[in-house]
């Protein structure tokens, strides 16, 4: 349940199109319950009955029963605050916020933690808490019954409980790896894609006349997340969307046992999620280092952006330009109260590297004023930060800072052979 990501996306996938109406004529959950209960014939069901059905449609038995607890909306609000304090402390949120601002993915002054808390509270209908000592399934229901919406959401969340019985889900990725790091996003995509596939098959049982082949041909839409910055919306929702396609590819190749095996040997990168053939071939990302250290700088954050969030960085229509991703690494420092980012990426070949560089320069040109060149770097100005992009030692380096001296010193050092 890392920072709540695992409890939000299934609800958004279910309710997103309804929430897009302005203003909604009725509570979206009422519309969904009417659709599922009236047209698709969802009946009342108990927690144990739901667990039995999830095991059947997902092809893997539970090792033990999963306790179910009901929460009111008021209780949910209190519980989510406790989860957020435990799983996403303020210091981690500040590090993520500095990193995303440095990449130009988040507007300065955005309260990242506050936005995430609001999205969770407004959208969660049910979740599984995999934290040590918890291992509990929750349904948000004022009348303590499993509505059709609860049933569909909890079919997804029960799959997470089952994953947790076969793999150490909570600790599979080190705590030092952040929520916006590619390694965590890749693992989350496996888990959420697998649970979404099971949720679809749960729904399939209730759709008269629909065969599995028809469902497999459907393209899952990416729902809107009103009020969320694009990077946060992508980090929350894309693991469900691209993860579903990845999970289906694994399932078609080796059945449910192959998916179960992947829980303990997950994809190494979002590149493997986006291109399952690279997962089957175990094409690992290249190791990339950022050796630069600014004078007087204190490291705030470091990690891997990955192909999925590189798409976000480049903007809509950038899939091809990001597809040649071979590996990357970023570091963000605090330098006298200001920020400095150095990000180095490597690519599968010269053509891929050139395509990415051109796409990144084009994106920066749209958002910022070009301000000349310095050595291998093209420079861009802005109201708060300066950016530079250059080809150095066979990779593409992005530098950004809101401190001129730190920015200039980094460019001078990085441009040296």
C-alpha positions as CSV (number, residue, x, y, z in Angstrom):
1,X,0.0,0.0,0.0
2,X,3.0,2.2,-0.7
3,X,1.8,5.9,-0.4
4,X,-1.7,4.8,-1.3
5,X,-1.0,4.2,-5.0
6,X,-2.3,0.6,-4.7
7,X,-5.7,1.7,-3.5
8,X,-6.5,4.5,-5.9
9,X,-6.1,3.3,-9.5
10,X,-8.8,0.6,-9.6
11,X,-11.3,3.1,-8.3
12,X,-10.3,5.7,-10.9
13,X,-10.5,3.1,-13.7
14,X,-14.0,2.2,-12.6
15,X,-15.3,5.7,-11.9
16,X,-13.1,8.0,-13.9
17,X,-15.4,8.5,-16.9
18,X,-18.3,9.3,-14.6
19,X,-16.4,11.8,-12.6
20,X,-15.5,13.6,-15.8
21,X,-19.1,14.9,-16.1
22,X,-19.4,18.5,-14.9
23,X,-21.4,18.7,-12.7
24,X,-22.2,15.0,-12.1
25,X,-26.0,14.6,-11.9
26,X,-25.7,12.1,-9.1
27,X,-23.0,10.4,-7.0
28,X,-20.9,8.4,-9.5
29,X,-20.9,5.4,-7.2
30,X,-24.7,5.3,-7.3
31,X,-24.6,5.2,-11.1
32,X,-22.0,2.4,-11.0
33,X,-24.0,0.4,-8.5
34,X,-27.1,0.9,-10.7
35,X,-25.3,-0.3,-13.8
36,X,-23.6,-3.3,-12.1
37,X,-26.6,-4.3,-10.1
38,X,-29.4,-3.6,-12.6
39,X,-27.9,-4.4,-16.0
40,X,-25.3,-6.9,-15.1
41,X,-27.1,-8.6,-12.2
42,X,-24.6,-8.2,-9.4
43,X,-26.1,-10.0,-6.3
44,X,-25.4,-9.6,-2.6
45,X,-22.3,-11.6,-1.7
46,X,-20.3,-12.2,1.5
47,X,-16.6,-11.6,2.0
48,X,-15.7,-15.4,2.0
49,X,-17.8,-15.9,-1.1
50,X,-16.0,-13.1,-2.9
51,X,-12.6,-14.5,-1.9
52,X,-13.6,-17.9,-3.2
53,X,-14.6,-16.4,-6.6
54,X,-11.4,-14.3,-6.9
55,X,-9.4,-17.5,-6.4
56,X,-11.4,-19.3,-9.1
57,X,-11.1,-16.6,-11.7
58,X,-7.5,-15.9,-10.9
59,X,-6.4,-19.5,-11.0
60,X,-4.4,-19.4,-7.7
61,X,-5.8,-20.5,-4.3
62,X,-5.5,-18.4,-1.2
63,X,-3.3,-19.8,1.5
64,X,-5.4,-18.3,4.3
65,X,-8.6,-16.3,4.7
66,X,-8.3,-12.5,4.3
67,X,-10.2,-10.6,7.0
68,X,-12.7,-7.9,5.8
69,X,-13.5,-4.8,7.7
70,X,-15.9,-2.0,6.8
71,X,-15.1,1.6,7.1
72,X,-17.3,4.7,6.9
73,X,-16.1,7.7,5.0
74,X,-15.1,9.4,8.2
75,X,-13.2,6.3,9.4
76,X,-11.5,6.1,6.0
77,X,-10.3,9.7,6.3
78,X,-8.6,9.0,9.6
79,X,-7.1,5.7,8.4
80,X,-5.7,7.2,5.2
81,X,-4.0,9.9,7.3
82,X,-2.3,7.3,9.4
83,X,-1.3,5.3,6.3
84,X,0.2,8.5,4.6
85,X,2.1,9.4,7.8
86,X,3.5,5.9,7.9
87,X,4.2,5.2,4.2
88,X,4.8,8.7,2.8
89,X,6.4,10.9,5.5
90,X,6.8,14.6,4.9
91,X,10.6,14.3,4.3
92,X,10.0,11.8,1.5
93,X,7.3,14.0,0.0
94,X,9.6,17.0,0.0
95,X,12.4,15.0,-1.8
96,X,9.9,13.9,-4.4
97,X,8.6,17.4,-4.8
98,X,12.0,18.9,-5.3
99,X,12.9,16.2,-7.8
100,X,9.7,16.6,-9.9
101,X,10.1,20.4,-9.9
102,X,13.7,20.1,-11.0
103,X,12.6,17.9,-13.9
104,X,10.0,20.5,-14.8
105,X,7.3,17.9,-14.2
106,X,5.7,19.8,-11.2
107,X,4.9,23.5,-10.8
108,X,6.9,25.1,-8.0
109,X,4.9,25.5,-4.9
110,X,2.7,22.5,-5.5
111,X,2.0,20.6,-2.3
112,X,2.6,17.1,-3.6
113,X,1.7,15.3,-0.4
114,X,-1.5,17.3,0.0
115,X,-2.6,16.6,-3.5
116,X,-1.9,12.8,-3.0
117,X,-3.9,12.8,0.3
118,X,-6.8,14.6,-1.3
119,X,-6.9,12.2,-4.3
120,X,-6.9,9.2,-2.0
121,X,-9.7,10.5,0.3
122,X,-11.9,11.5,-2.6
123,X,-11.6,8.3,-4.7
124,X,-10.9,5.2,-2.5
125,X,-13.8,2.7,-2.3
126,X,-11.8,-0.3,-0.9
127,X,-8.2,-1.4,-0.4
128,X,-5.9,-4.0,1.0
129,X,-3.3,-2.9,3.6
130,X,-0.2,-5.1,3.2
131,X,1.8,-3.4,5.9
132,X,3.4,-5.8,8.5
133,X,0.9,-6.3,11.3
134,X,-2.0,-5.2,9.2
135,X,-2.8,-7.7,6.3
136,X,-6.4,-6.4,6.2
137,X,-9.0,-5.9,3.5
138,X,-11.2,-2.8,3.8
139,X,-14.5,-1.9,2.1
140,X,-15.8,1.6,2.4
141,X,-19.5,1.1,3.1
142,X,-21.8,3.1,5.3
143,X,-24.3,0.3,5.6
144,X,-21.7,-2.5,6.0
145,X,-22.6,-4.4,2.9
146,X,-20.7,-5.2,-0.3
147,X,-22.3,-3.1,-3.0
148,X,-21.6,-3.9,-6.6
149,X,-18.9,-1.2,-6.7
150,X,-17.3,-2.7,-3.6
151,X,-17.4,-6.2,-5.1
152,X,-15.6,-5.2,-8.2
153,X,-13.0,-3.1,-6.4
154,X,-12.4,-5.8,-3.8
155,X,-12.0,-8.4,-6.5
156,X,-9.0,-6.4,-7.4
157,X,-7.8,-5.8,-3.9
158,X,-8.2,-9.4,-2.9
159,X,-5.8,-10.3,-5.6
160,X,-3.3,-8.0,-3.9
161,X,-3.9,-9.9,-0.7
162,X,-3.2,-13.2,-2.5
163,X,0.0,-11.8,-4.1
164,X,1.0,-10.9,-0.5
165,X,0.5,-14.5,0.6
166,X,3.0,-15.7,-2.0
167,X,5.6,-12.9,-2.1
168,X,6.8,-10.2,0.3
169,X,5.0,-7.4,-1.5
170,X,5.6,-4.7,1.1
171,X,9.4,-5.1,1.2
172,X,10.1,-6.4,-2.3
173,X,11.5,-3.0,-3.3
174,X,13.8,-1.3,-0.8
175,X,12.3,1.6,1.1
176,X,15.1,3.9,-0.2
177,X,13.6,3.5,-3.7
178,X,11.0,6.3,-4.1
179,X,7.5,6.3,-5.4
180,X,8.5,8.0,-8.7
181,X,11.5,5.7,-9.3
182,X,11.2,3.4,-12.3
183,X,12.1,0.3,-10.2
184,X,9.0,0.8,-8.0
185,X,6.8,1.7,-10.9
186,X,7.8,-1.5,-12.7
187,X,6.9,-3.6,-9.7
188,X,3.7,-1.7,-9.1
189,X,2.7,-2.2,-12.8
190,X,3.1,-6.0,-12.4
191,X,1.0,-6.1,-9.3
192,X,-1.7,-3.7,-10.4
193,X,-1.8,-5.1,-13.9
194,X,-2.3,-8.6,-12.6
195,X,-5.0,-7.5,-10.2
196,X,-6.8,-5.6,-13.0
197,X,-6.7,-8.7,-15.2
198,X,-8.4,-10.7,-12.4
199,X,-10.9,-7.9,-11.9
200,X,-11.8,-8.0,-15.6
201,X,-12.3,-11.8,-15.4
202,X,-14.5,-11.3,-12.3
203,X,-16.6,-8.9,-14.3
204,X,-16.6,-11.2,-17.3
205,X,-18.6,-13.7,-15.4
206,X,-21.4,-11.2,-15.1
207,X,-21.5,-10.0,-18.7
208,X,-24.0,-12.1,-20.6
209,X,-22.6,-13.6,-23.8
210,X,-19.1,-12.0,-23.6
211,X,-16.2,-14.3,-24.2
212,X,-12.7,-13.9,-22.8
213,X,-11.4,-13.3,-26.4
214,X,-13.7,-10.3,-26.7
215,X,-12.5,-8.8,-23.5
216,X,-8.8,-9.3,-24.4
217,X,-9.3,-7.2,-27.5
218,X,-10.6,-4.2,-25.5
219,X,-8.3,-1.3,-25.1
220,X,-8.3,0.0,-21.5
221,X,-8.8,3.8,-21.5
222,X,-6.6,6.0,-19.3
223,X,-9.0,7.8,-17.0
224,X,-8.6,11.5,-16.1
225,X,-7.6,12.4,-12.6
226,X,-9.1,15.8,-12.1
227,X,-6.9,18.3,-10.2
228,X,-3.8,16.1,-10.4
229,X,-0.6,17.2,-12.1
230,X,0.1,15.1,-15.2
231,X,3.1,13.3,-13.6
232,X,1.1,12.3,-10.5
233,X,-1.8,11.1,-12.7
234,X,0.6,9.0,-14.8
235,X,2.3,7.6,-11.7
236,X,-1.0,6.6,-10.1
237,X,-2.9,5.3,-13.1
238,X,-0.5,4.1,-15.8
239,X,0.7,1.1,-13.8
240,X,-2.9,-0.2,-14.0
241,X,-3.3,0.5,-17.7
242,X,0.1,-0.7,-19.1
243,X,0.4,-3.2,-16.3
244,X,-2.8,-4.9,-17.5
245,X,-1.4,-5.4,-21.0
246,X,1.8,-6.7,-19.5
247,X,0.0,-9.1,-17.2
248,X,-2.1,-10.4,-20.1
249,X,1.0,-11.0,-22.1
250,X,2.6,-13.0,-19.3
251,X,-0.6,-14.9,-18.7
252,X,-1.0,-15.8,-22.4
253,X,2.5,-17.1,-22.5
254,X,2.6,-19.1,-19.3
255,X,-0.8,-19.0,-17.5
256,X,-1.4,-18.0,-13.9
257,X,1.7,-19.8,-12.7
258,X,3.8,-17.5,-14.8
259,X,2.2,-14.5,-13.2
260,X,2.7,-16.0,-9.7
261,X,6.4,-16.5,-10.5
262,X,6.7,-12.9,-11.7
263,X,5.5,-11.7,-8.2
264,X,8.9,-12.9,-6.8
265,X,10.9,-12.2,-10.0
266,X,9.3,-9.0,-11.2
267,X,10.3,-6.8,-14.2
268,X,13.4,-4.8,-13.8
269,X,12.1,-1.7,-15.5
270,X,9.0,0.0,-16.9
271,X,10.7,-0.7,-20.3
272,X,10.1,-4.4,-19.7
273,X,6.5,-3.7,-18.8
274,X,5.9,-1.6,-21.9
275,X,7.7,-4.1,-24.1
276,X,6.9,-7.6,-22.6
277,X,9.3,-9.3,-25.0
278,X,12.1,-7.6,-23.2
279,X,10.9,-9.1,-19.9
280,X,10.8,-12.6,-21.4
281,X,14.3,-12.1,-22.7
282,X,15.3,-10.5,-19.4
283,X,16.9,-7.5,-21.2
284,X,18.0,-5.6,-18.1
285,X,18.6,-1.8,-18.2
286,X,22.1,-0.5,-18.4
287,X,23.7,0.7,-15.2
288,X,24.2,4.4,-15.3
289,X,26.1,6.6,-12.9
290,X,26.2,10.3,-12.2
291,X,29.7,11.0,-10.8
292,X,29.3,14.7,-10.4
293,X,29.2,16.2,-6.9
294,X,28.5,19.9,-6.4
295,X,30.7,21.8,-3.9
296,X,28.7,22.1,-0.7
297,X,25.8,20.1,-2.0
298,X,23.7,17.7,0.0
299,X,22.0,14.9,-1.8
300,X,18.2,15.1,-1.6
301,X,17.2,12.3,-3.9
302,X,18.5,9.9,-6.6
303,X,17.1,7.1,-8.7
304,X,15.9,6.1,-12.1
305,X,13.3,7.9,-14.2
306,X,12.7,5.1,-16.6
307,X,10.9,4.8,-19.9
308,X,7.4,5.4,-18.6
309,X,8.1,8.7,-16.9
310,X,10.4,9.7,-19.7
311,X,7.2,9.6,-21.8
312,X,5.6,12.0,-19.3
313,X,8.6,14.2,-19.4
314,X,8.5,14.5,-23.2
315,X,4.7,14.9,-23.4
316,X,1.9,13.5,-25.5
317,X,2.9,11.5,-28.6
318,X,6.4,10.8,-27.3
319,X,6.2,7.0,-27.1
320,X,8.6,6.4,-30.1
321,X,11.1,8.9,-28.8
322,X,11.2,7.2,-25.4
323,X,11.2,3.6,-26.7
324,X,15.0,3.4,-27.3
325,X,15.6,4.0,-23.6
326,X,18.5,1.9,-22.3
327,X,19.0,3.2,-18.7
328,X,19.3,6.3,-16.7
329,X,20.2,7.8,-13.3
330,X,19.4,11.1,-11.7
331,X,20.6,13.0,-8.6
332,X,19.2,16.0,-7.0
333,X,21.1,18.1,-4.5
334,X,20.3,21.0,-2.1
335,X,23.0,23.6,-2.7
336,X,22.6,26.5,-0.2
337,X,18.8,26.1,-0.1
338,X,18.5,25.8,-3.9
339,X,18.2,22.7,-6.1
340,X,20.5,21.1,-8.7
341,X,19.5,18.2,-10.9
342,X,21.8,16.1,-13.1
343,X,20.2,13.3,-15.1
344,X,22.1,11.1,-17.5
345,X,20.3,8.7,-19.9
346,X,21.8,6.1,-22.3
347,X,20.1,4.7,-25.4
348,X,19.9,1.5,-27.4
349,X,21.8,3.1,-30.4
350,X,22.8,6.4,-31.9
351,X,19.5,6.8,-33.8
352,X,17.5,6.3,-30.5
353,X,19.8,8.8,-28.7
354,X,19.4,11.4,-31.4
355,X,15.6,10.9,-31.5
356,X,15.3,11.4,-27.8
357,X,17.5,14.4,-27.7
358,X,15.5,16.1,-30.4
359,X,12.3,15.4,-28.6
360,X,13.6,16.7,-25.3
361,X,14.9,19.9,-26.9
362,X,11.6,20.4,-28.6
363,X,9.7,20.0,-25.3
364,X,11.9,22.5,-23.6
365,X,11.7,24.9,-26.5
366,X,7.9,24.9,-26.1
367,X,8.0,25.7,-22.4
368,X,11.2,27.8,-22.1
369,X,13.2,30.4,-23.9
370,X,16.3,29.1,-25.7
371,X,19.3,31.1,-24.3
372,X,22.3,29.9,-26.4
373,X,24.9,27.2,-26.2
374,X,27.8,26.3,-23.9
375,X,30.1,23.5,-25.0
376,X,27.9,20.5,-25.8
377,X,24.9,22.0,-24.0
378,X,21.9,23.8,-25.4
379,X,20.6,26.3,-22.7
380,X,17.1,27.3,-21.7
381,X,16.0,30.0,-19.4
382,X,12.9,30.4,-17.3
383,X,11.3,32.4,-14.5
384,X,12.8,30.3,-11.7
385,X,15.2,27.7,-13.2
386,X,17.6,27.2,-16.0
387,X,17.9,24.0,-18.0
388,X,20.6,22.5,-20.2
389,X,20.7,19.5,-22.5
390,X,23.8,18.0,-24.0
391,X,25.3,14.9,-25.5
392,X,28.2,13.9,-23.2
393,X,30.2,10.6,-23.3
394,X,27.6,8.7,-25.3
395,X,24.7,9.7,-23.2
396,X,22.2,12.6,-22.9
397,X,22.7,14.8,-19.9
398,X,20.0,17.1,-18.5
399,X,21.0,19.8,-15.9
400,X,18.6,22.1,-14.1
401,X,19.0,24.5,-11.2
402,X,17.4,27.6,-9.7
403,X,20.9,28.7,-8.6
404,X,23.1,30.2,-11.3
405,X,26.4,29.4,-9.7
406,X,25.5,25.8,-9.1
407,X,24.2,25.5,-12.7
408,X,27.3,27.1,-14.3
409,X,29.7,24.9,-12.2
410,X,27.9,21.7,-13.1
411,X,28.0,22.6,-16.9
412,X,31.7,23.4,-16.7
413,X,32.5,20.1,-14.9
414,X,30.2,17.9,-17.0
415,X,31.5,19.3,-20.3
416,X,35.1,18.2,-19.6
417,X,36.3,15.1,-21.5
